[in-house]
């Protein structure tokens, strides 16, 4: 079993709500059998502040490329960057 990088944006009243929405969308898109390489494989997330001067996608790529310990485990939490106005950017490694 391997791992794949995922990145997705979701909306919700709060980060937890957006995370639940993103997982449900991934389950609908990729199925419920597991090992999808998507956010569907995640059970939790950790909020990571956006580094000044970066775009969310760009910063997420940097964290992934540098094996940031907060999001490096395919079984661990997803990263979450708050975009504002009910939007959240989730990213990380997921089992596939």
URTASUL-V547807 format. One record per pair of residues at least 12 apart in sequence whose ideal C-beta (glycine too) atoms are under 10 Angstrom apart, sorted by the first residue. I is the first residue (numbers start at 1). J is the second residue. D is the distance in Angstrom with one decimal. If there is no record, write none. Layout:
# URTASUL-V547807
i: <I;I>
j: <J;J>
d: <D;D>
This chain:
# URTASUL-V547807
i: <1;1;1;1;1;2;2;2;2;2;2;2;3;3;3;3;3;3;3;3;3;3;3;3;4;4;4;4;4;4;4;4;4;4;5;5;5;5;5;5;5;5;5;5;5;5;6;6;6;6;6;6;6;6;6;6;6;6;6;6;6;6;6;6;7;7;7;7;7;7;7;7;7;7;7;7;8;8;8;8;8;8;8;8;8;8;8;8;9;9;9;9;9;9;9;9;9;9;10;10;10;10;10;10;10;10;10;10;10;10;10;11;11;11;11;11;12;12;12;13;14;14;14;15;15;15;15;15;15;15;15;15;16;16;16;16;17;17;18;18;18;18;18;18;18;18;18;19;19;19;19;19;19;19;19;19;19;21;22;22;22;22;22;22;22;22;22;22;23;23;23;23;23;23;23;23;23;24;24;25;25;25;26;26;26;26;26;26;26;27;27;27;28;30;34;34;35;35;35;36;36;36;37;37;37;37;37;38;38;38;39;39;39;39;39;40;40;41;41;41;41;41;41;41;41;42;42;42;42;42;42;42;42;42;42;42;42;43;43;43;43;44;44;44;44;45;45;45;45;45;45;45;45;45;45;46;46;46;46;46;46;46;46;47;47;47;47;47;47;47;48;48;48;48;48;48;48;48;48;48;48;48;48;49;49;50;50;50;50;51;51;54;55;55;56;56;56;56;56;56;56;56;56;57;57;57;59;59;59;59;60;60;60;60;60;60;61;63;63;63;63;64;64;64;64;67;68;70;71;71;71;71;72;72;73;73;74;74;74;74;74;75;75;75;76;76;77;77;78;78;78;78;78;79;79;79;80>
j: <34;35;74;95;96;35;37;74;93;94;95;96;35;37;41;72;73;74;75;92;93;94;95;96;35;36;37;38;41;74;93;94;95;96;37;60;61;64;65;71;74;91;92;93;94;96;22;26;36;37;38;39;40;41;42;60;64;78;90;91;92;93;94;96;39;56;57;60;61;64;78;79;89;90;91;92;21;22;23;25;26;38;39;78;88;89;90;91;22;56;57;81;83;87;88;89;90;91;22;23;24;25;26;39;80;83;86;87;88;89;90;83;85;86;87;88;86;87;88;86;82;86;88;45;46;47;80;81;82;86;88;90;44;45;80;88;86;88;45;80;82;83;86;87;88;89;90;39;42;43;44;45;77;78;80;88;90;88;38;39;40;42;45;78;80;88;89;90;38;39;40;41;42;43;45;78;90;39;40;38;39;40;38;39;40;41;42;90;94;39;40;41;40;96;95;96;94;95;96;94;95;96;74;93;94;95;96;94;95;96;78;90;91;92;94;94;95;74;75;78;92;93;94;95;96;71;74;75;76;77;78;79;90;92;93;94;95;75;76;77;78;76;77;78;80;71;76;77;78;79;80;88;90;91;92;70;71;76;77;78;79;80;92;70;77;79;80;81;82;88;60;63;68;70;71;77;78;79;80;81;82;89;91;81;82;81;82;83;89;63;81;81;81;89;79;81;82;83;87;88;89;90;91;81;89;91;79;81;89;91;79;81;89;90;91;92;91;79;81;91;92;79;91;92;93;93;92;92;90;91;92;93;92;93;92;93;92;93;94;95;96;93;94;95;92;93;90;92;90;91;92;93;94;91;92;93;92>
d: <9.6;6.3;8.6;5.8;7.2;8.6;8.0;8.3;9.6;9.9;7.5;5.3;9.7;7.3;9.3;9.6;9.1;4.0;9.2;9.4;4.6;6.5;5.9;6.2;9.4;8.5;3.2;7.8;9.3;8.4;7.1;6.0;8.1;4.4;8.0;8.7;8.6;5.8;9.7;9.9;9.8;7.4;7.4;6.1;7.9;9.8;9.4;7.9;8.8;6.5;5.0;5.4;8.9;8.5;8.5;9.9;9.9;7.8;7.6;6.6;6.6;7.8;5.3;9.4;8.9;8.5;6.4;5.9;8.3;8.8;9.8;9.3;7.2;7.4;4.4;8.4;10.0;5.3;9.6;7.8;7.3;7.7;5.6;9.0;9.2;7.6;5.3;7.5;8.0;8.2;9.4;9.5;7.2;6.2;7.0;5.2;7.6;9.7;3.7;8.8;9.4;7.2;9.6;8.4;9.4;9.8;9.4;7.5;5.6;8.2;6.5;9.3;8.6;5.0;5.4;7.4;6.3;8.7;6.9;6.7;9.8;8.4;8.8;6.9;9.9;6.2;5.5;9.7;6.7;9.8;5.4;9.0;9.6;8.3;9.6;9.6;8.7;9.0;9.2;8.0;9.3;9.5;7.4;7.5;4.1;9.3;7.7;7.9;7.9;9.6;8.2;5.2;9.7;7.3;6.9;7.2;6.5;9.2;9.0;5.1;8.7;8.8;9.1;8.5;9.5;7.8;9.7;5.5;8.6;5.6;5.6;8.8;6.8;8.6;9.7;9.1;9.0;9.8;8.4;9.1;8.3;8.6;4.2;4.9;3.7;8.3;8.9;9.7;9.0;9.2;4.8;9.8;9.0;9.8;7.4;9.4;8.6;5.3;5.3;7.0;8.2;6.5;9.0;8.7;5.2;7.1;3.2;5.7;9.7;8.3;5.9;5.5;8.6;8.0;6.6;7.5;10.0;7.5;8.2;9.1;9.6;9.2;4.1;5.1;8.0;9.9;9.3;8.9;8.4;6.7;4.4;9.8;7.8;7.0;9.5;6.3;9.6;8.8;9.3;7.9;9.1;7.9;4.4;7.4;9.8;9.0;9.8;5.1;4.3;6.9;4.4;8.6;6.3;9.5;8.3;5.4;7.1;8.4;4.6;7.5;6.3;6.6;9.1;9.8;9.7;8.2;4.8;7.6;6.6;8.7;8.6;7.1;8.2;6.4;7.5;10.0;9.9;5.0;6.7;6.0;9.2;9.7;9.0;7.7;8.0;5.1;7.6;8.3;8.6;9.1;9.4;9.4;9.8;9.6;9.8;4.7;9.3;6.5;9.6;9.5;4.3;9.9;8.1;9.3;7.5;8.2;9.2;6.9;9.1;9.0;6.4;7.0;7.0;8.9;4.0;8.1;8.4;6.4;9.6;7.7;8.5;8.5;7.0;7.3;7.3;9.5;9.2;8.8;9.8;7.0;4.1;7.0;8.0;6.6;8.5;7.0;8.0;4.3;5.9;4.8;8.4;8.9;9.0;6.8;7.7;8.2;9.8;7.3;4.8;6.6;4.4;8.9;7.9;4.9;5.1;9.7;9.2>
